[in-house]
Amino acid sequence: MDKKPKPNPQKLLDQWMEWERGETPPGRVISNLKTGGLPELLEQLIEDGNS
């Protein structure tokens, strides 16, 4: 089974900023953030903060 690569925070921020600049529609941004690993990144941050 292939493992997903770790989320890349810089890439996720870049995708968010595309929306901020009006370059990418919101639906596409949400899709990109989801497939880019934002949920996993947030879960990891929560786990790290609760240690």
C-alpha distance matrix in Angstrom:
0.0 3.8 6.4 9.6 12.5 15.3 18.0 20.9 24.1 26.3 24.3 24.4 28.1 28.7 27.3 29.5 32.5 32.1 32.9 35.7 37.3 37.0 34.8 31.9 32.4 31.2 28.8 26.9 27.0 25.5 22.7 22.1 22.4 19.9 17.2 18.3 17.5 21.0 20.3 18.0 20.7 23.4 21.8 21.6 25.2 26.3 24.8 26.3 29.6 29.9 29.5
3.8 0.0 3.8 6.5 9.1 12.3 14.9 17.5 20.9 22.8 20.8 21.1 24.8 25.3 24.0 26.4 29.2 28.8 29.8 32.6 34.0 33.9 31.6 28.9 29.7 28.7 26.5 24.4 24.3 23.1 20.3 19.3 19.6 17.5 14.6 15.2 14.8 18.5 18.4 16.1 18.4 21.5 20.4 19.9 23.3 24.9 23.7 24.9 28.1 28.8 28.5
6.4 3.8 0.0 3.8 6.3 8.9 11.7 14.6 17.8 20.1 18.5 18.6 22.2 23.1 22.0 24.1 27.0 27.0 28.0 30.4 32.1 32.3 30.3 27.6 28.5 27.2 25.3 23.3 22.6 21.4 19.0 17.8 17.5 15.5 13.0 13.0 12.0 15.6 15.4 12.8 14.9 18.0 16.9 16.2 19.6 21.3 20.1 21.1 24.4 25.2 24.9
9.6 6.5 3.8 0.0 3.8 6.5 8.5 11.4 14.5 16.7 14.9 14.9 18.6 19.4 18.3 20.3 23.2 23.3 24.2 26.7 28.4 28.6 26.6 24.0 24.9 23.6 21.9 19.8 19.0 17.9 15.7 14.2 13.8 12.2 9.5 9.3 8.5 12.2 12.6 10.4 12.2 15.5 15.0 14.5 17.6 19.5 18.9 19.9 22.9 24.1 24.2
12.5 9.1 6.3 3.8 0.0 3.8 6.4 8.5 12.0 13.9 12.5 13.1 16.5 17.3 16.8 19.1 21.6 21.9 23.3 25.4 27.0 27.6 25.6 23.4 24.8 23.7 22.6 20.2 18.9 18.3 16.5 14.2 13.6 13.0 10.5 8.8 8.4 11.9 13.2 10.7 11.4 15.0 15.2 13.9 16.5 19.1 18.6 18.8 21.9 23.6 23.5
15.3 12.3 8.9 6.5 3.8 0.0 3.8 6.3 9.3 11.8 11.3 11.5 14.6 16.0 16.0 17.6 20.1 21.1 22.4 24.0 25.9 26.9 25.3 23.3 24.7 23.2 22.5 20.4 18.5 17.8 16.7 14.4 12.8 12.6 11.1 8.6 7.2 9.9 11.3 8.4 8.2 12.0 12.3 10.7 13.0 15.8 15.4 15.3 18.3 20.3 20.2
18.0 14.9 11.7 8.5 6.4 3.8 0.0 3.8 6.1 9.0 8.3 7.8 10.9 12.6 12.5 13.9 16.5 17.6 18.7 20.3 22.3 23.3 21.9 20.0 21.3 19.8 19.4 17.4 15.1 14.5 14.0 11.5 9.5 9.9 9.1 6.0 4.8 6.7 9.1 7.3 6.2 9.8 11.2 10.2 11.7 14.7 15.2 15.2 17.5 19.8 20.4
20.9 17.5 14.6 11.4 8.5 6.3 3.8 0.0 3.8 5.5 5.4 6.3 8.7 10.0 10.8 12.5 14.4 15.7 17.4 18.6 20.2 21.7 20.2 18.8 20.8 19.6 19.9 17.6 14.9 15.3 15.1 11.9 10.2 11.9 11.1 7.4 7.7 8.7 11.8 10.6 8.5 11.8 14.0 12.6 13.2 16.6 17.5 16.7 18.8 21.6 22.1
24.1 20.9 17.8 14.5 12.0 9.3 6.1 3.8 0.0 3.8 5.5 5.0 6.1 8.6 9.9 10.5 12.2 14.3 15.7 16.3 18.3 20.1 19.2 18.1 19.9 18.5 19.3 17.5 14.3 14.6 15.4 12.4 10.0 12.3 12.6 9.0 8.9 8.1 11.5 10.9 7.9 10.3 13.2 12.0 11.5 14.9 16.5 15.5 16.9 20.0 20.9
26.3 22.8 20.1 16.7 13.9 11.8 9.0 5.5 3.8 0.0 3.8 5.4 5.1 6.1 8.6 9.8 10.4 12.4 14.6 14.9 16.2 18.4 17.3 16.8 19.3 18.5 19.7 17.5 14.3 15.6 16.4 13.0 11.4 14.4 14.3 10.6 11.7 11.1 14.8 14.5 11.7 13.9 16.9 15.8 15.1 18.5 20.2 18.9 20.1 23.5 24.3
24.3 20.8 18.5 14.9 12.5 11.3 8.3 5.4 5.5 3.8 0.0 3.8 5.4 5.0 6.2 8.6 9.8 10.6 12.9 14.2 15.3 16.9 15.1 14.2 16.7 16.2 17.0 14.4 11.7 13.3 13.4 9.8 9.0 12.0 11.5 8.0 10.1 10.2 14.0 14.1 12.1 14.5 17.4 16.8 16.7 19.9 21.5 20.9 22.3 25.3 26.3
24.4 21.1 18.6 14.9 13.1 11.5 7.8 6.3 5.0 5.4 3.8 0.0 3.8 5.4 5.1 6.3 8.7 10.0 11.2 12.6 14.5 15.7 14.7 13.2 15.0 13.7 14.6 12.6 9.4 10.3 11.1 8.0 6.1 9.3 9.9 6.7 8.1 7.1 10.9 11.8 9.9 11.6 14.8 14.8 14.5 17.3 19.4 19.2 20.2 23.1 24.6
28.1 24.8 22.2 18.6 16.5 14.6 10.9 8.7 6.1 5.1 5.4 3.8 0.0 3.8 5.4 5.0 6.1 8.6 10.0 10.3 12.2 14.2 13.7 13.1 15.1 14.0 15.8 14.1 10.5 12.0 13.6 10.8 8.9 12.4 13.5 10.4 11.6 9.8 13.5 14.6 12.0 13.0 16.6 16.5 15.4 18.2 20.7 20.0 20.5 23.7 25.3
28.7 25.3 23.1 19.4 17.3 16.0 12.6 10.0 8.6 6.1 5.0 5.4 3.8 0.0 3.8 5.4 5.0 6.3 9.0 9.7 10.5 12.5 11.2 11.1 13.9 13.7 15.5 13.2 10.2 12.6 13.8 10.6 10.0 13.7 14.0 11.2 13.4 12.4 16.1 17.2 15.0 16.5 19.9 19.8 19.0 21.9 24.1 23.5 24.2 27.4 28.8
27.3 24.0 22.0 18.3 16.8 16.0 12.5 10.8 9.9 8.6 6.2 5.1 5.4 3.8 0.0 3.8 5.4 5.2 6.9 9.0 10.2 11.0 9.6 8.3 10.7 10.4 11.8 9.4 6.4 9.1 10.2 7.2 7.2 10.9 11.4 9.3 11.9 10.9 14.5 16.1 14.6 15.9 19.1 19.7 19.2 21.7 24.1 24.0 24.8 27.7 29.4
29.5 26.4 24.1 20.3 19.1 17.6 13.9 12.5 10.5 9.8 8.6 6.3 5.0 5.4 3.8 0.0 3.8 5.4 5.4 6.4 8.9 10.0 10.0 8.8 10.4 9.2 11.5 10.2 6.6 8.6 11.0 9.0 7.8 11.4 13.1 11.2 12.9 10.8 14.0 16.2 14.4 14.8 18.3 19.2 18.2 20.3 23.1 23.1 23.3 26.2 28.3
32.5 29.2 27.0 23.2 21.6 20.1 16.5 14.4 12.2 10.4 9.8 8.7 6.1 5.0 5.4 3.8 0.0 3.8 5.2 4.7 6.1 8.5 8.6 9.0 11.3 11.1 13.9 12.5 9.4 12.0 14.2 12.0 11.4 15.1 16.4 14.3 16.2 14.3 17.6 19.6 17.4 17.8 21.5 22.1 20.7 23.1 25.9 25.5 25.5 28.6 30.6
32.1 28.8 27.0 23.3 21.9 21.1 17.6 15.7 14.3 12.4 10.6 10.0 8.6 6.3 5.2 5.4 3.8 0.0 3.8 5.5 5.3 6.3 5.1 5.6 8.7 9.6 12.2 10.3 8.0 11.5 13.0 10.9 11.5 15.1 15.9 14.3 16.9 15.6 18.9 20.9 19.3 20.0 23.5 24.2 23.4 25.7 28.4 28.2 28.5 31.5 33.5
32.9 29.8 28.0 24.2 23.3 22.4 18.7 17.4 15.7 14.6 12.9 11.2 10.0 9.0 6.9 5.4 5.2 3.8 0.0 3.8 5.3 4.9 5.6 4.9 6.3 6.5 9.7 8.9 6.6 9.6 12.0 10.9 11.1 14.4 15.9 15.0 17.2 15.3 18.1 20.7 19.4 19.5 22.9 24.2 23.2 25.0 28.0 28.2 28.2 30.9 33.3
35.7 32.6 30.4 26.7 25.4 24.0 20.3 18.6 16.3 14.9 14.2 12.6 10.3 9.7 9.0 6.4 4.7 5.5 3.8 0.0 3.8 5.5 7.6 8.3 9.6 9.4 13.0 12.6 10.0 12.5 15.3 14.1 13.6 17.0 18.8 17.5 19.2 16.9 19.7 22.3 20.4 20.1 23.8 24.9 23.4 25.2 28.4 28.2 27.8 30.7 33.1
37.3 34.0 32.1 28.4 27.0 25.9 22.3 20.2 18.3 16.2 15.3 14.5 12.2 10.5 10.2 8.9 6.1 5.3 5.3 3.8 0.0 3.8 5.6 8.0 10.1 11.3 14.7 13.8 11.8 14.9 17.2 15.7 16.0 19.4 20.7 19.3 21.6 19.7 22.7 25.1 23.3 23.4 27.0 27.9 26.5 28.5 31.6 31.3 31.0 34.1 36.3
37.0 33.9 32.3 28.6 27.6 26.9 23.3 21.7 20.1 18.4 16.9 15.7 14.2 12.5 11.0 10.0 8.5 6.3 4.9 5.5 3.8 0.0 3.8 5.7 7.1 9.0 12.2 11.7 10.6 13.7 15.8 15.0 15.8 18.9 20.2 19.5 21.9 20.2 22.9 25.6 24.3 24.3 27.8 29.1 27.9 29.7 32.8 32.9 32.7 35.6 37.9
34.8 31.6 30.3 26.6 25.6 25.3 21.9 20.2 19.2 17.3 15.1 14.7 13.7 11.2 9.6 10.0 8.6 5.1 5.6 7.6 5.6 3.8 0.0 3.8 6.9 9.6 12.0 10.4 9.8 13.4 14.6 13.3 14.9 18.0 18.6 17.8 20.7 19.6 22.6 25.0 23.8 24.4 27.7 28.8 28.1 30.2 32.9 33.0 33.3 36.1 38.2
31.9 28.9 27.6 24.0 23.4 23.3 20.0 18.8 18.1 16.8 14.2 13.2 13.1 11.1 8.3 8.8 9.0 5.6 4.9 8.3 8.0 5.7 3.8 0.0 3.8 6.5 8.4 6.6 6.5 10.0 11.0 10.2 12.0 14.8 15.4 15.2 18.1 17.1 19.8 22.4 21.7 22.2 25.3 26.7 26.3 28.1 30.8 31.3 31.6 34.3 36.4
32.4 29.7 28.5 24.9 24.8 24.7 21.3 20.8 19.9 19.3 16.7 15.0 15.1 13.9 10.7 10.4 11.3 8.7 6.3 9.6 10.1 7.1 6.9 3.8 0.0 3.8 5.6 5.5 6.4 8.9 10.2 10.8 12.4 14.5 15.7 16.3 18.7 17.5 19.6 22.6 22.3 22.3 25.2 27.1 26.8 28.2 31.0 31.8 32.0 34.3 36.8
31.2 28.7 27.2 23.6 23.7 23.2 19.8 19.6 18.5 18.5 16.2 13.7 14.0 13.7 10.4 9.2 11.1 9.6 6.5 9.4 11.3 9.0 9.6 6.5 3.8 0.0 3.8 5.5 5.0 6.2 8.6 9.8 10.5 12.3 14.3 14.9 16.7 15.0 16.7 20.0 19.8 19.4 22.2 24.3 23.9 25.0 27.9 29.0 29.0 31.1 33.7
28.8 26.5 25.3 21.9 22.6 22.5 19.4 19.9 19.3 19.7 17.0 14.6 15.8 15.5 11.8 11.5 13.9 12.2 9.7 13.0 14.7 12.2 12.0 8.4 5.6 3.8 0.0 3.8 5.4 5.3 6.3 8.6 10.0 10.7 12.4 14.0 15.8 14.7 15.9 19.1 19.7 19.5 21.8 24.1 24.3 25.2 27.8 29.3 29.6 31.4 33.9
26.9 24.4 23.3 19.8 20.2 20.4 17.4 17.6 17.5 17.5 14.4 12.6 14.1 13.2 9.4 10.2 12.5 10.3 8.9 12.6 13.8 11.7 10.4 6.6 5.5 5.5 3.8 0.0 3.8 5.5 5.1 6.1 8.6 9.9 10.6 11.8 14.3 13.9 15.8 18.5 18.8 19.4 21.8 23.6 24.0 25.4 27.8 28.9 29.6 31.7 33.9
27.0 24.3 22.6 19.0 18.9 18.5 15.1 14.9 14.3 14.3 11.7 9.4 10.5 10.2 6.4 6.6 9.4 8.0 6.6 10.0 11.8 10.6 9.8 6.5 6.4 5.0 5.4 3.8 0.0 3.8 5.4 5.0 6.0 8.5 9.9 10.1 12.3 11.2 13.5 16.3 16.0 16.4 19.2 20.9 20.9 22.5 25.0 25.9 26.4 28.7 30.9
25.5 23.1 21.4 17.9 18.3 17.8 14.5 15.3 14.6 15.6 13.3 10.3 12.0 12.6 9.1 8.6 12.0 11.5 9.6 12.5 14.9 13.7 13.4 10.0 8.9 6.2 5.3 5.5 3.8 0.0 3.8 5.5 5.1 6.1 8.6 9.6 10.9 9.5 10.9 14.1 14.4 14.3 16.7 18.9 19.1 20.2 22.7 24.1 24.5 26.5 28.9
22.7 20.3 19.0 15.7 16.5 16.7 14.0 15.1 15.4 16.4 13.4 11.1 13.6 13.8 10.2 11.0 14.2 13.0 12.0 15.3 17.2 15.8 14.6 11.0 10.2 8.6 6.3 5.1 5.4 3.8 0.0 3.8 5.5 5.2 6.2 8.3 10.1 10.1 11.4 14.0 15.0 15.6 17.5 19.5 20.4 21.7 23.7 25.1 26.1 27.9 30.0
22.1 19.3 17.8 14.2 14.2 14.4 11.5 11.9 12.4 13.0 9.8 8.0 10.8 10.6 7.2 9.0 12.0 10.9 10.9 14.1 15.7 15.0 13.3 10.2 10.8 9.8 8.6 6.1 5.0 5.5 3.8 0.0 3.8 5.5 5.3 5.7 8.6 8.9 11.3 13.3 13.6 15.0 17.2 18.6 19.3 21.2 23.1 24.0 25.2 27.4 29.1
22.4 19.6 17.5 13.8 13.6 12.8 9.5 10.2 10.0 11.4 9.0 6.1 8.9 10.0 7.2 7.8 11.4 11.5 11.1 13.6 16.0 15.8 14.9 12.0 12.4 10.5 10.0 8.6 6.0 5.1 5.5 3.8 0.0 3.8 5.6 4.9 6.4 5.4 8.1 10.4 10.3 11.3 13.8 15.2 15.7 17.5 19.6 20.5 21.5 23.7 25.6
19.9 17.5 15.5 12.2 13.0 12.6 9.9 11.9 12.3 14.4 12.0 9.3 12.4 13.7 10.9 11.4 15.1 15.1 14.4 17.0 19.4 18.9 18.0 14.8 14.5 12.3 10.7 9.9 8.5 6.1 5.2 5.5 3.8 0.0 3.8 5.4 5.5 5.5 6.4 8.8 10.1 11.0 12.6 14.5 15.7 17.0 18.7 20.2 21.5 23.1 25.0
17.2 14.6 13.0 9.5 10.5 11.1 9.1 11.1 12.6 14.3 11.5 9.9 13.5 14.0 11.4 13.1 16.4 15.9 15.9 18.8 20.7 20.2 18.6 15.4 15.7 14.3 12.4 10.6 9.9 8.6 6.2 5.3 5.6 3.8 0.0 3.8 5.4 7.6 8.9 9.9 11.4 13.3 14.5 15.8 17.5 19.2 20.3 21.7 23.4 25.1 26.6
18.3 15.2 13.0 9.3 8.8 8.6 6.0 7.4 9.0 10.6 8.0 6.7 10.4 11.2 9.3 11.2 14.3 14.3 15.0 17.5 19.3 19.5 17.8 15.2 16.3 14.9 14.0 11.8 10.1 9.6 8.3 5.7 4.9 5.4 3.8 0.0 3.8 6.0 8.7 9.1 9.4 11.8 13.6 14.1 15.5 17.8 19.0 19.7 21.5 23.7 24.9
17.5 14.8 12.0 8.5 8.4 7.2 4.8 7.7 8.9 11.7 10.1 8.1 11.6 13.4 11.9 12.9 16.2 16.9 17.2 19.2 21.6 21.9 20.7 18.1 18.7 16.7 15.8 14.3 12.3 10.9 10.1 8.6 6.4 5.5 5.4 3.8 0.0 3.8 5.5 5.3 6.1 8.7 10.0 10.6 12.3 14.4 15.4 16.4 18.3 20.2 21.4
21.0 18.5 15.6 12.2 11.9 9.9 6.7 8.7 8.1 11.1 10.2 7.1 9.8 12.4 10.9 10.8 14.3 15.6 15.3 16.9 19.7 20.2 19.6 17.1 17.5 15.0 14.7 13.9 11.2 9.5 10.1 8.9 5.4 5.5 7.6 6.0 3.8 0.0 3.8 5.4 5.0 6.1 8.5 9.8 10.5 12.3 14.2 15.2 16.4 18.5 20.2
20.3 18.4 15.4 12.6 13.2 11.3 9.1 11.8 11.5 14.8 14.0 10.9 13.5 16.1 14.5 14.0 17.6 18.9 18.1 19.7 22.7 22.9 22.6 19.8 19.6 16.7 15.9 15.8 13.5 10.9 11.4 11.3 8.1 6.4 8.9 8.7 5.5 3.8 0.0 3.8 5.5 5.2 6.2 8.6 10.0 10.7 12.3 14.2 15.4 16.7 18.7
18.0 16.1 12.8 10.4 10.7 8.4 7.3 10.6 10.9 14.5 14.1 11.8 14.6 17.2 16.1 16.2 19.6 20.9 20.7 22.3 25.1 25.6 25.0 22.4 22.6 20.0 19.1 18.5 16.3 14.1 14.0 13.3 10.4 8.8 9.9 9.1 5.3 5.4 3.8 0.0 3.8 5.5 5.0 6.1 8.6 9.9 10.5 12.1 14.1 15.4 16.7
20.7 18.4 14.9 12.2 11.4 8.2 6.2 8.5 7.9 11.7 12.1 9.9 12.0 15.0 14.6 14.4 17.4 19.3 19.4 20.4 23.3 24.3 23.8 21.7 22.3 19.8 19.7 18.8 16.0 14.4 15.0 13.6 10.3 10.1 11.4 9.4 6.1 5.0 5.5 3.8 0.0 3.8 5.5 5.1 6.2 8.7 9.9 10.5 12.2 14.4 15.7
23.4 21.5 18.0 15.5 15.0 12.0 9.8 11.8 10.3 13.9 14.5 11.6 13.0 16.5 15.9 14.8 17.8 20.0 19.5 20.1 23.4 24.3 24.4 22.2 22.3 19.4 19.5 19.4 16.4 14.3 15.6 15.0 11.3 11.0 13.3 11.8 8.7 6.1 5.2 5.5 3.8 0.0 3.8 5.4 5.0 6.2 8.6 9.8 10.5 12.4 14.6
21.8 20.4 16.9 15.0 15.2 12.3 11.2 14.0 13.2 16.9 17.4 14.8 16.6 19.9 19.1 18.3 21.5 23.5 22.9 23.8 27.0 27.8 27.7 25.3 25.2 22.2 21.8 21.8 19.2 16.7 17.5 17.2 13.8 12.6 14.5 13.6 10.0 8.5 6.2 5.0 5.5 3.8 0.0 3.8 5.5 5.1 6.2 8.6 9.9 10.8 12.7
21.6 19.9 16.2 14.5 13.9 10.7 10.2 12.6 12.0 15.8 16.8 14.8 16.5 19.8 19.7 19.2 22.1 24.2 24.2 24.9 27.9 29.1 28.8 26.7 27.1 24.3 24.1 23.6 20.9 18.9 19.5 18.6 15.2 14.5 15.8 14.1 10.6 9.8 8.6 6.1 5.1 5.4 3.8 0.0 3.8 5.4 5.0 6.0 8.4 9.9 10.8
25.2 23.3 19.6 17.6 16.5 13.0 11.7 13.2 11.5 15.1 16.7 14.5 15.4 19.0 19.2 18.2 20.7 23.4 23.2 23.4 26.5 27.9 28.1 26.3 26.8 23.9 24.3 24.0 20.9 19.1 20.4 19.3 15.7 15.7 17.5 15.5 12.3 10.5 10.0 8.6 6.2 5.0 5.5 3.8 0.0 3.8 5.5 5.1 6.0 8.6 10.2
26.3 24.9 21.3 19.5 19.1 15.8 14.7 16.6 14.9 18.5 19.9 17.3 18.2 21.9 21.7 20.3 23.1 25.7 25.0 25.2 28.5 29.7 30.2 28.1 28.2 25.0 25.2 25.4 22.5 20.2 21.7 21.2 17.5 17.0 19.2 17.8 14.4 12.3 10.7 9.9 8.7 6.2 5.1 5.4 3.8 0.0 3.8 5.5 5.1 6.3 8.9
24.8 23.7 20.1 18.9 18.6 15.4 15.2 17.5 16.5 20.2 21.5 19.4 20.7 24.1 24.1 23.1 25.9 28.4 28.0 28.4 31.6 32.8 32.9 30.8 31.0 27.9 27.8 27.8 25.0 22.7 23.7 23.1 19.6 18.7 20.3 19.0 15.4 14.2 12.3 10.5 9.9 8.6 6.2 5.0 5.5 3.8 0.0 3.8 5.4 5.2 6.5
26.3 24.9 21.1 19.9 18.8 15.3 15.2 16.7 15.5 18.9 20.9 19.2 20.0 23.5 24.0 23.1 25.5 28.2 28.2 28.2 31.3 32.9 33.0 31.3 31.8 29.0 29.3 28.9 25.9 24.1 25.1 24.0 20.5 20.2 21.7 19.7 16.4 15.2 14.2 12.1 10.5 9.8 8.6 6.0 5.1 5.5 3.8 0.0 3.8 5.5 5.5
29.6 28.1 24.4 22.9 21.9 18.3 17.5 18.8 16.9 20.1 22.3 20.2 20.5 24.2 24.8 23.3 25.5 28.5 28.2 27.8 31.0 32.7 33.3 31.6 32.0 29.0 29.6 29.6 26.4 24.5 26.1 25.2 21.5 21.5 23.4 21.5 18.3 16.4 15.4 14.1 12.2 10.5 9.9 8.4 6.0 5.1 5.4 3.8 0.0 3.8 5.6
29.9 28.8 25.2 24.1 23.6 20.3 19.8 21.6 20.0 23.5 25.3 23.1 23.7 27.4 27.7 26.2 28.6 31.5 30.9 30.7 34.1 35.6 36.1 34.3 34.3 31.1 31.4 31.7 28.7 26.5 27.9 27.4 23.7 23.1 25.1 23.7 20.2 18.5 16.7 15.4 14.4 12.4 10.8 9.9 8.6 6.3 5.2 5.5 3.8 0.0 3.8
29.5 28.5 24.9 24.2 23.5 20.2 20.4 22.1 20.9 24.3 26.3 24.6 25.3 28.8 29.4 28.3 30.6 33.5 33.3 33.1 36.3 37.9 38.2 36.4 36.8 33.7 33.9 33.9 30.9 28.9 30.0 29.1 25.6 25.0 26.6 24.9 21.4 20.2 18.7 16.7 15.7 14.6 12.7 10.8 10.2 8.9 6.5 5.5 5.6 3.8 0.0
